[in-house]
Amino acid sequence: MARETYRIALSGNPNVGKTTVFNAITGARQHVGNWPGVTVEHMVGKKRFRGVDLEVVDLPGTYSLTAYSADEVVTRDFIIDERPDVVVQVVDASNMERNLYLTTQLMELGTRVVIALNMVDIADARGDTIDTGRMEEFLEIPVVKTVGSKGEGIDELLNVIIDEARLGPHHEHEIGYGEELEETIAHLVRIVARDRKIKDRYPLRWVAVKLLEGDENVLSKLKGSPVERQVRRFLKKVDQVEIEAVMADKRYEAINAVLPQVCTRCVIRMSPSDMIDRVLTNKYLGIPIFLALMWGAFELTFTVAAPFMSMIDIGLGHLASAIHANVAHEGLASLLADGILGGVGFVLIFMPNIFILFLLLAILEDSGYMSRAAFIMDRLMYKLGLHGKSFIPMLMGFGCNVPAIMATRSIEDRKDRLITILVNPFMACGARLPVFVLFAGAFFGRTAGAVIFSLYVLGIVVAIVTAKLLRTTVLKGRPAPFIMELPPYRLPTVRTSVLHMWDHGRMYLKKAGTIILLGAIIMWFLASYPAGVSYGSGSSYAGMIGRTVAPFFAPIGLDWRIAVALLFGFFAKEFVVGSLGVLYGVGDTDSGAITDALRSESGIEPVHAYGAMAFTLLYLPCLATVSVIRKETGSWRWTMFSVLYGVAIAWTIAFAIVRIGVMLGYG
Amino acid sequence: MGAFVLVIVGATFLWGSWEIHQGMDEGIAYIYVGIVLALAFAMIYALVMGANAVEAGPIGNEDLSDWEASDDLRPGLYLAVLPLIGVIAWRDRFRLSGLTKAGK
């Protein structure tokens, strides 16, 4: 007589204790292998229980059963193709809402499901009371409480698994998607049902739902099918992005209808984090609140830093006077005062802005708000062709583009990652802030904070438009959906926030003492020679370089000194302000004098100043960023594209700002 | 931008009031967060005022030579008195003991 054997698949979200349950069931009887064609690992274990042989397959941890990652495709292909007798979903009892989302999708697959309600000890300790009887009643699925780490509930789970397996063919459970959508699903089911192969192999309702959600993997299964053309024609008529969102909403609606009736505490009392999230991630208020907070950060960055800047400025002024008074050699005095103090000192003046901005970003990051910012931007970013995960590297770009581009490694999809890398240089890094502070302070007075904020917004807008452009042309496709866990809010402490501020800000300080110092000496040399020319004049080497590139900058109203500063900004963005300090300082390190010189000698009006700031924001990435783009994309073509596209878009936008501004009478 | 911030804070309070009016107890979250937002922006305005006072006074910035405290007395600053009363009245609800400290 043949031995009774069943095949069991173990599924669940990541970090729900699935492997612990797997180990508790199979003990040492397991082996590790790879799924065919992919590098996703899988484990298979054996267990003999009540005289029945069980083969247990540990499926990859997934949040849903879409086809956006290899893990998800492997999981659902296994369930559909291998048809395990029972799928056990390990559910984290302390996070039921998120876990039950996968349950709804398993139910749609029409498989026989058993829920192992794991980590009930944690839920119990929290005071949650979960009524498994009611849960079974609502979901029509057996539910067994387990504590995998202690082996509790495992025997009962195995008993239920065997009972379920003996019930034979599976039955389908359905989530209702509303009358209108149900009609669409029914229509698509009728079309797909004409293909016998598909009808015999897959649950038709599931196929229809997946097709409406825009599942490319399911669509590819229809290749060569007699109904393929008809299905494609039908799908063209519907808004798949909208349908996908509605379906997700309906699944959560179903979960939220069940949850309060089976879990008596967790949905009644809101934690402080839940309360804050309810507001800060609100569909309508979330983005405006984010913008208001960012504006507040830039207002503080500009205004609160001002007294500290003035103090550094006064100190450097005294130092420059002391140099001129005590160094007899005229050339050496000029090198020290005009070159080194004018360049490095002028960069140092902006240290308070950099540190205050980094401190505020550190507070927002440490509090857990930045994860929410990524979450609230996800829907907008997805519609515009960017992956939700892109927003974190984009926010990191406010500090420095180099680590931000390296952080894109967390994005699995190649196209998503490439787009995120290419748009990252449009995020205004800390090194560009001094240029904004200098120009905005000189030309916009008390609205400078709002002007600087608008430039950061401009950077984000250009990044998003560029992403959309790339997504609809050379990098066609849909971004993968973004699933992220929101960490609980935390109270930022002075120590951690200051440490984070220092970590980011010291890089700027270090640069001032090394590369900026070297750049200031080179710029001083270029502004002082050939011998005999007056310092910083048009006949100096700097002037010659400036006059050569000036025609490129003339249409946007910038003089040769600013052109030279921008040119040298390619090596490091701090060079821009350092070079302006050397070229406009002309024997005076007082930032007030440089501001006056910018206003009077450059011949530019506020509208040109705004154009210059927009150009600085968007043009060439710095040398370090270019090299990291090359490394991360592995392509010179994309690197050159980034450089040339940046220059082209910067010039076009600066030109548009200046021309439209002049036309409106601002210049 | 000050007006934009006022609209956002106001909208947060109104949203909460509407939810509570509809019988949704969770609407109270909007009132609490609205209070925190109003006070956060009031603090930003106060810091801006303080910085300008230092620039105009001890540092003697010429651009702020005719600066007066009333120049920076924005509505977001004096309207913050109301949320401040809210914090005092509900001080037990604004204890931060429910949040763990960053870095722990």
HADDOCK unambig.tbl for C-alpha pairs under 7 A between the chains (distance, minus, plus):
assign (segid A and resid 272 and name CA) (segid B and resid 98 and name CA) 6.41 0.50 0.50
assign (segid A and resid 275 and name CA) (segid B and resid 29 and name CA) 4.98 0.50 0.50
assign (segid A and resid 276 and name CA) (segid B and resid 29 and name CA) 6.75 0.50 0.50
assign (segid A and resid 276 and name CA) (segid B and resid 33 and name CA) 6.31 0.50 0.50
assign (segid A and resid 279 and name CA) (segid B and resid 29 and name CA) 6.98 0.50 0.50
assign (segid A and resid 279 and name CA) (segid B and resid 30 and name CA) 5.87 0.50 0.50
assign (segid A and resid 279 and name CA) (segid B and resid 33 and name CA) 6.97 0.50 0.50
assign (segid A and resid 288 and name CA) (segid B and resid 8 and name CA) 6.84 0.50 0.50
assign (segid A and resid 289 and name CA) (segid B and resid 8 and name CA) 6.63 0.50 0.50
assign (segid A and resid 292 and name CA) (segid B and resid 5 and name CA) 5.91 0.50 0.50
assign (segid A and resid 296 and name CA) (segid B and resid 44 and name CA) 6.66 0.50 0.50
assign (segid A and resid 300 and name CA) (segid B and resid 44 and name CA) 6.71 0.50 0.50
assign (segid A and resid 300 and name CA) (segid B and resid 48 and name CA) 6.66 0.50 0.50
assign (segid A and resid 303 and name CA) (segid B and resid 48 and name CA) 5.80 0.50 0.50
assign (segid A and resid 303 and name CA) (segid B and resid 51 and name CA) 6.41 0.50 0.50
assign (segid A and resid 304 and name CA) (segid B and resid 47 and name CA) 6.68 0.50 0.50
assign (segid A and resid 304 and name CA) (segid B and resid 48 and name CA) 5.96 0.50 0.50
assign (segid A and resid 304 and name CA) (segid B and resid 51 and name CA) 5.17 0.50 0.50
assign (segid A and resid 307 and name CA) (segid B and resid 51 and name CA) 6.42 0.50 0.50
assign (segid A and resid 307 and name CA) (segid B and resid 54 and name CA) 6.53 0.50 0.50
assign (segid A and resid 307 and name CA) (segid B and resid 55 and name CA) 5.58 0.50 0.50
assign (segid A and resid 366 and name CA) (segid B and resid 102 and name CA) 5.79 0.50 0.50
assign (segid A and resid 367 and name CA) (segid B and resid 102 and name CA) 6.78 0.50 0.50
assign (segid A and resid 489 and name CA) (segid B and resid 99 and name CA) 6.52 0.50 0.50
assign (segid A and resid 490 and name CA) (segid B and resid 99 and name CA) 5.35 0.50 0.50
assign (segid A and resid 490 and name CA) (segid B and resid 100 and name CA) 5.11 0.50 0.50
assign (segid A and resid 490 and name CA) (segid B and resid 101 and name CA) 5.20 0.50 0.50
assign (segid A and resid 490 and name CA) (segid B and resid 102 and name CA) 5.18 0.50 0.50
assign (segid A and resid 491 and name CA) (segid B and resid 99 and name CA) 6.05 0.50 0.50
assign (segid A and resid 491 and name CA) (segid B and resid 100 and name CA) 5.99 0.50 0.50
assign (segid A and resid 491 and name CA) (segid B and resid 101 and name CA) 4.45 0.50 0.50
assign (segid A and resid 491 and name CA) (segid B and resid 102 and name CA) 5.45 0.50 0.50
assign (segid A and resid 492 and name CA) (segid B and resid 101 and name CA) 6.06 0.50 0.50
assign (segid A and resid 492 and name CA) (segid B and resid 102 and name CA) 4.96 0.50 0.50
assign (segid A and resid 493 and name CA) (segid B and resid 101 and name CA) 6.54 0.50 0.50
assign (segid A and resid 493 and name CA) (segid B and resid 102 and name CA) 6.18 0.50 0.50
assign (segid A and resid 496 and name CA) (segid B and resid 103 and name CA) 6.51 0.50 0.50
